[in-house]
């Protein structure tokens, strides 16, 4: 992860972001990755780096996590899905992209949906000064699910003295393990990646922000889906082994966004070998599988625009 650039929002909050593959600006549409509860921009490393060899890629930290900060006035903002969508809008306005793609993961998928719905809010609507051509909704949902046993559990045990690194890892481990599946975790080939993720849990993920983000998810209310432009293409990526967000939440997105497609299985570029993957879907399979999923989905309209089809 490189040193970020900072953008100051109205109110004084600062958003840390990185623009990878900037040499592709004007040649390929950029893609912006929007993380989930407690996510930081470096979590996307495995996928963002190879994609940036083909197009611009933006990764960023939501306010209050990673290198991003709360507003200077409040110092501890109340987080909502709408606020995070407006933060993202401010960043995209600053970057001045005319067309772009979005990839929202988990809570980030709800932020992505809210961004698309900002022009249709009953209170303080705002137009998008860019066109969203493609949307990846990954491990996400549009309403809270009724199934039991999903989601993350926040350890609120009072801390009376500083924790050791091993104690911090022990607190983080249960939710991290739910992000994968037992078979993936038990595979020795994945041990270094799991340890990489476990080490990352100790940096830039304040408990108070995770609590605020989780509360925001539980209180979200999204509507006016019928206003989303029909020429925006959607792809849902959701694994059957997802233990954080039930698989049914991914399939249920068709109820509100009829034009969504679901990731296909098979041997062809743009397909995945199977749907037996967990919440952190981009950690499964060879990374070129996912690069081809993204490039295949993104390429058809770009080729039409450039007169190649």
C-alpha positions as CSV (number, residue, x, y, z in Angstrom):
1,X,0.0,0.0,0.0
2,X,1.4,3.4,-1.0
3,X,1.2,6.7,0.7
4,X,-2.3,8.1,0.2
5,X,-3.5,11.4,-1.1
6,X,-5.9,13.3,1.2
7,X,-9.0,15.1,0.2
8,X,-10.7,17.4,2.8
9,X,-14.5,17.2,2.8
10,X,-16.9,19.9,3.9
11,X,-16.8,19.9,7.7
12,X,-13.1,19.0,7.8
13,X,-13.2,15.2,7.5
14,X,-10.3,13.9,5.4
15,X,-10.6,11.0,3.0
16,X,-7.4,9.0,2.2
17,X,-7.3,7.6,-1.3
18,X,-5.0,6.1,-3.9
19,X,-5.3,6.4,-7.7
20,X,-3.6,3.4,-9.3
21,X,-3.0,3.0,-13.0
22,X,-3.3,6.7,-13.7
23,X,-1.5,6.3,-17.0
24,X,-4.8,4.6,-18.3
25,X,-6.9,7.7,-17.7
26,X,-8.6,8.6,-21.0
27,X,-8.0,5.1,-22.4
28,X,-10.1,2.9,-20.0
29,X,-12.8,3.7,-17.6
30,X,-11.8,3.8,-14.0
31,X,-13.2,1.5,-11.3
32,X,-13.7,2.5,-7.7
33,X,-13.7,0.0,-4.9
34,X,-16.0,0.7,-1.9
35,X,-15.2,-1.4,1.2
36,X,-17.3,-2.9,3.9
37,X,-17.5,-2.5,7.7
38,X,-14.1,-1.8,9.0
39,X,-12.5,-2.2,5.6
40,X,-9.4,-0.2,4.6
41,X,-8.1,0.5,1.1
42,X,-5.2,-1.9,1.4
43,X,-7.6,-4.8,1.7
44,X,-8.1,-4.6,-2.1
45,X,-4.4,-5.1,-2.8
46,X,-4.7,-8.5,-4.4
47,X,-7.2,-7.4,-7.0
48,X,-6.5,-3.7,-7.3
49,X,-2.9,-4.1,-8.4
50,X,-3.4,-6.4,-11.4
51,X,-6.5,-4.4,-12.5
52,X,-4.4,-1.2,-12.4
53,X,-2.2,-2.7,-15.2
54,X,-5.3,-2.3,-17.5
55,X,-7.3,0.7,-16.2
56,X,-7.3,3.4,-13.4
57,X,-8.3,2.0,-10.0
58,X,-9.4,4.1,-7.0
59,X,-9.2,2.6,-3.5
60,X,-10.0,4.7,-0.4
61,X,-10.8,4.6,3.3
62,X,-14.2,5.6,4.6
63,X,-14.1,8.4,7.1
64,X,-13.0,7.3,10.6
65,X,-11.0,4.2,9.3
66,X,-7.6,3.7,7.9
67,X,-5.9,7.0,7.2
68,X,-9.2,8.9,6.9
69,X,-10.4,11.0,9.7
70,X,-13.6,12.4,11.2
71,X,-14.7,16.0,10.7
72,X,-12.8,18.6,12.7
73,X,-15.9,20.0,14.3
74,X,-17.5,16.8,15.6
75,X,-14.3,14.7,15.8
76,X,-16.6,11.7,16.1
77,X,-19.3,11.9,13.3
78,X,-22.5,10.0,13.3
79,X,-22.1,7.6,10.4
80,X,-24.9,6.8,8.0
81,X,-25.0,5.1,4.6
82,X,-26.1,8.3,3.1
83,X,-23.2,10.2,4.6
84,X,-20.7,7.6,3.3
85,X,-22.4,7.9,-0.2
86,X,-22.0,11.7,-0.1
87,X,-18.3,11.3,0.9
88,X,-17.8,9.1,-2.1
89,X,-19.6,11.5,-4.3
90,X,-17.4,14.3,-3.2
91,X,-14.3,12.2,-4.0
92,X,-15.6,11.3,-7.4
93,X,-16.5,15.0,-8.2
94,X,-12.9,15.9,-7.2
95,X,-11.4,13.3,-9.5
96,X,-13.5,14.6,-12.4
97,X,-14.2,11.3,-14.1
98,X,-17.0,11.5,-16.8
99,X,-17.7,7.7,-16.8
100,X,-16.8,5.1,-14.2
101,X,-17.5,1.7,-12.7
102,X,-18.2,0.9,-9.1
103,X,-17.5,-2.2,-7.0
104,X,-19.2,-2.2,-3.7
105,X,-18.4,-4.9,-1.2
106,X,-20.7,-5.8,1.8
107,X,-21.6,-2.5,3.5
108,X,-19.9,-0.9,0.5
109,X,-22.5,-2.4,-1.7
110,X,-25.2,-0.5,0.1
111,X,-23.1,2.7,-0.1
112,X,-22.9,2.1,-3.9
113,X,-26.6,1.7,-4.1
114,X,-27.2,4.8,-2.1
115,X,-24.8,6.8,-4.3
116,X,-26.9,5.8,-7.4
117,X,-30.0,6.9,-5.5
118,X,-28.8,10.3,-4.3
119,X,-30.5,12.1,-7.2
120,X,-33.9,10.8,-6.1
121,X,-33.8,11.4,-2.3
122,X,-36.9,13.2,-1.0
123,X,-34.6,15.5,1.0
124,X,-31.5,17.3,-0.3
125,X,-31.2,15.3,-3.6
126,X,-28.0,15.8,-5.6
127,X,-27.3,14.9,-9.2
128,X,-24.3,12.8,-10.2
129,X,-22.0,14.7,-12.5
130,X,-20.7,11.5,-14.1
131,X,-22.2,8.4,-15.7
132,X,-21.9,5.1,-13.9
133,X,-21.6,2.5,-16.7
134,X,-21.1,-0.7,-14.6
135,X,-21.7,-1.7,-11.0
136,X,-20.4,-4.8,-9.2
137,X,-22.5,-5.6,-6.1
138,X,-20.4,-8.1,-4.1
139,X,-21.3,-10.0,-0.9
140,X,-24.0,-7.4,-0.3
141,X,-27.7,-6.8,0.1
142,X,-30.5,-4.1,-0.2
143,X,-32.3,-4.9,3.1
144,X,-31.2,-6.6,6.3
145,X,-31.7,-10.4,6.1
146,X,-33.9,-12.5,8.4
147,X,-31.6,-15.6,8.5
148,X,-29.9,-16.2,11.9
149,X,-26.2,-16.6,12.4
150,X,-24.9,-14.2,9.8
151,X,-23.2,-10.8,10.2
152,X,-20.3,-9.9,12.4
153,X,-20.2,-10.0,16.2
154,X,-18.6,-7.0,17.9
155,X,-16.6,-7.8,21.0
156,X,-17.5,-5.1,23.5
157,X,-15.7,-6.7,26.4
158,X,-14.4,-3.7,28.5
159,X,-10.6,-3.2,28.1
160,X,-9.0,-2.3,31.4
161,X,-5.4,-2.3,30.2
162,X,-3.5,-2.2,26.9
163,X,-3.8,-5.5,24.9
164,X,-0.9,-7.3,23.6
165,X,-0.7,-8.0,19.9
166,X,-1.7,-11.6,20.4
167,X,-4.7,-10.5,22.5
168,X,-5.8,-8.1,19.7
169,X,-5.5,-10.9,17.2
170,X,-7.6,-13.2,19.3
171,X,-10.4,-10.6,19.4
172,X,-10.2,-10.1,15.6
173,X,-9.9,-13.8,14.7
174,X,-13.6,-14.9,14.9
175,X,-15.0,-12.3,12.5
176,X,-12.0,-12.8,10.2
177,X,-12.6,-16.5,10.1
178,X,-16.2,-15.9,9.1
179,X,-15.0,-13.9,6.1
180,X,-13.7,-17.2,4.6
181,X,-14.9,-20.8,5.2
182,X,-13.4,-23.7,7.1
183,X,-12.0,-25.5,4.1
184,X,-10.2,-22.4,2.9
185,X,-8.8,-21.6,6.3
186,X,-7.6,-25.2,6.8
187,X,-5.8,-25.3,3.5
188,X,-2.0,-24.8,4.2
189,X,-1.7,-22.9,0.9
190,X,-3.8,-20.1,2.4
191,X,-2.1,-19.8,5.7
192,X,0.1,-16.9,4.7
193,X,-2.8,-15.0,3.3
194,X,-4.9,-15.6,6.4
195,X,-2.0,-14.3,8.6
196,X,-1.7,-11.3,6.3
197,X,-5.3,-10.5,6.9
198,X,-5.0,-11.1,10.7
199,X,-2.0,-8.7,10.9
200,X,-4.1,-6.1,9.0
201,X,-6.9,-6.2,11.6
202,X,-4.6,-4.5,14.1
203,X,-4.2,-1.3,12.0
204,X,-6.6,1.5,11.3
205,X,-9.9,-0.2,12.3
206,X,-11.2,1.7,15.4
207,X,-13.9,-0.2,17.3
208,X,-16.0,3.0,17.6
209,X,-16.1,3.4,13.8
210,X,-17.0,-0.3,13.3
211,X,-19.9,0.1,15.7
212,X,-21.1,3.2,13.9
213,X,-20.8,1.6,10.5
214,X,-22.7,-1.5,11.8
215,X,-25.4,0.7,13.2
216,X,-25.6,2.6,9.9
217,X,-26.2,-0.7,8.0
218,X,-28.9,-1.8,10.4
219,X,-30.8,1.6,10.0
220,X,-30.5,2.0,6.2
221,X,-33.5,2.5,4.1
222,X,-33.0,2.5,0.3
223,X,-35.8,3.3,-2.1
224,X,-36.5,4.7,-5.6
225,X,-34.7,1.8,-7.4
226,X,-36.9,2.3,-10.4
227,X,-35.1,5.6,-11.1
228,X,-31.7,3.9,-11.7
229,X,-30.8,4.3,-15.4
230,X,-31.6,1.1,-17.3
231,X,-28.4,1.4,-19.3
232,X,-26.3,0.8,-16.1
233,X,-25.0,-2.8,-16.1
234,X,-24.9,-4.7,-12.8
235,X,-23.1,-7.9,-11.9
236,X,-23.7,-9.6,-8.6
237,X,-20.8,-11.6,-7.1
238,X,-21.9,-13.7,-4.0
239,X,-20.5,-17.0,-2.8
240,X,-22.6,-19.8,-1.5
241,X,-20.2,-20.1,1.5
242,X,-20.6,-16.5,2.6
243,X,-21.1,-16.6,6.4
244,X,-21.4,-12.8,6.8
245,X,-24.1,-12.0,4.3
246,X,-26.5,-14.9,3.2
247,X,-26.3,-16.0,-0.4
248,X,-30.0,-15.3,-0.7
249,X,-29.3,-11.5,-0.2
250,X,-27.3,-11.5,-3.4
251,X,-30.0,-13.3,-5.4
252,X,-32.6,-11.0,-3.9
253,X,-31.0,-8.0,-5.5
254,X,-33.0,-8.9,-8.6
255,X,-36.1,-7.9,-6.8
256,X,-35.1,-4.2,-6.9
257,X,-32.7,-4.0,-9.8
258,X,-34.2,-6.2,-12.6
259,X,-31.2,-5.7,-14.9
260,X,-28.7,-7.4,-12.6
261,X,-26.8,-10.4,-13.8
262,X,-25.3,-13.0,-11.5
263,X,-21.7,-14.3,-11.8
264,X,-21.6,-17.4,-14.0
265,X,-19.7,-20.6,-13.4
266,X,-17.6,-22.3,-16.1
267,X,-14.2,-22.3,-17.8
268,X,-14.7,-19.3,-20.0
269,X,-13.1,-15.9,-19.3
270,X,-15.5,-13.9,-17.2
271,X,-16.7,-17.0,-15.4
272,X,-15.6,-18.5,-12.0
273,X,-14.9,-22.2,-11.4
274,X,-17.7,-22.5,-8.8
275,X,-19.7,-20.5,-6.2
276,X,-18.0,-22.2,-3.3
277,X,-16.4,-19.1,-1.9
278,X,-16.8,-17.0,1.2
279,X,-17.4,-13.3,2.0
280,X,-13.9,-12.2,0.9
281,X,-14.5,-13.5,-2.6
282,X,-11.3,-12.1,-4.2
283,X,-9.1,-14.3,-2.0
284,X,-10.5,-17.4,-3.8
285,X,-9.1,-18.8,-7.1
286,X,-6.2,-17.5,-9.1
287,X,-6.4,-13.7,-9.2
288,X,-6.5,-13.8,-13.0
289,X,-9.9,-15.4,-12.7
290,X,-11.3,-12.3,-11.1
291,X,-9.3,-9.9,-13.3
292,X,-11.0,-11.6,-16.3
293,X,-14.4,-11.4,-14.6
294,X,-14.0,-7.7,-14.3
295,X,-12.4,-7.0,-17.7
296,X,-15.0,-9.2,-19.5
297,X,-17.9,-7.4,-17.9
298,X,-16.4,-4.0,-18.4
299,X,-15.1,-4.4,-21.9
300,X,-18.2,-4.8,-24.1
301,X,-19.6,-1.4,-23.6
302,X,-16.1,0.2,-23.7
303,X,-15.5,-1.5,-27.0
304,X,-18.9,-0.3,-28.3
305,X,-18.0,3.2,-27.3
306,X,-14.6,3.1,-29.0
307,X,-16.1,1.5,-32.2
308,X,-14.4,-1.8,-31.7
309,X,-17.6,-3.9,-32.0
